[in-house]
Amino acid sequence: MPAGFGKLTGPFSLIVGMLAALLTIRKYELQIEFKHIDETGLQWVSVAKANNAKAKSLFDEQARCLAQNLS
């Protein structure tokens, strides 16, 4: 490999990674809290992700339903 190969591929990889992250980001996320039985403790687990407001209202409805069923 040429000596300056990393000077080209490093910035290129960084830019491609940032663009991929921006294109796949999700605005709304439905998470559940999971309590492990060992010393790990509490952990938030993502169960669904979306970008549109319709999905957010569905996530809110599901959260209310779960909270109602668990209490």
C-alpha positions as CSV (number, residue, x, y, z in Angstrom):
1,M,0.0,0.0,0.0
2,P,1.2,3.5,-0.6
3,A,2.4,5.5,2.4
4,G,-0.4,8.2,2.0
5,F,-3.2,5.7,1.6
6,G,-4.5,6.3,5.2
7,K,-4.7,10.1,4.6
8,L,-7.3,9.4,1.9
9,T,-9.2,6.5,3.4
10,G,-9.5,7.9,6.9
11,P,-11.4,11.1,6.1
12,F,-13.4,9.3,3.4
13,S,-14.5,6.6,5.9
14,L,-15.4,9.3,8.5
15,I,-17.6,11.2,6.0
16,V,-19.3,8.0,4.8
17,G,-20.0,6.9,8.4
18,M,-21.4,10.3,9.3
19,L,-23.7,10.3,6.2
20,A,-24.9,6.8,7.0
21,A,-25.7,7.8,10.6
22,L,-27.6,10.9,9.5
23,L,-29.7,8.9,7.0
24,T,-30.6,6.1,9.4
25,I,-31.4,8.2,12.5
26,R,-34.8,7.8,14.0
27,K,-36.7,10.6,15.8
28,Y,-39.1,8.5,17.9
29,E,-38.2,5.4,19.9
30,L,-40.3,3.0,22.0
31,Q,-38.2,1.6,24.8
32,I,-38.9,-0.8,27.7
33,E,-37.1,-1.0,31.0
34,F,-35.7,-4.5,31.6
35,K,-34.5,-5.5,35.1
36,H,-31.8,-8.3,35.0
37,I,-31.7,-10.9,37.7
38,D,-27.9,-10.5,38.1
39,E,-25.9,-7.5,39.1
40,T,-26.4,-5.8,35.7
41,G,-29.5,-4.0,37.0
42,L,-31.8,-1.9,34.9
43,Q,-31.4,-1.6,31.2
44,W,-33.4,0.3,28.6
45,V,-34.2,-1.8,25.5
46,S,-35.4,-0.3,22.2
47,V,-38.3,-2.2,20.7
48,A,-39.3,0.1,17.9
49,K,-38.0,3.2,16.1
50,A,-39.7,5.6,13.6
51,N,-39.5,9.0,12.1
52,N,-43.1,10.1,11.6
53,A,-45.6,11.6,14.0
54,K,-48.2,8.8,13.3
55,A,-45.8,6.3,14.8
56,K,-45.2,8.5,17.8
57,S,-48.9,8.6,18.6
58,L,-48.9,4.8,18.2
59,F,-45.9,4.5,20.6
60,D,-47.7,6.7,23.1
61,E,-50.8,4.6,22.9
62,Q,-48.7,1.4,23.4
63,A,-46.9,2.9,26.4
64,R,-50.2,3.9,28.0
65,C,-51.6,0.4,27.4
66,L,-48.5,-1.3,28.9
67,A,-48.5,1.0,31.9
68,Q,-52.2,0.3,32.5
69,N,-51.7,-3.5,32.2
70,L,-48.7,-3.5,34.5
71,S,-50.3,-1.5,37.3
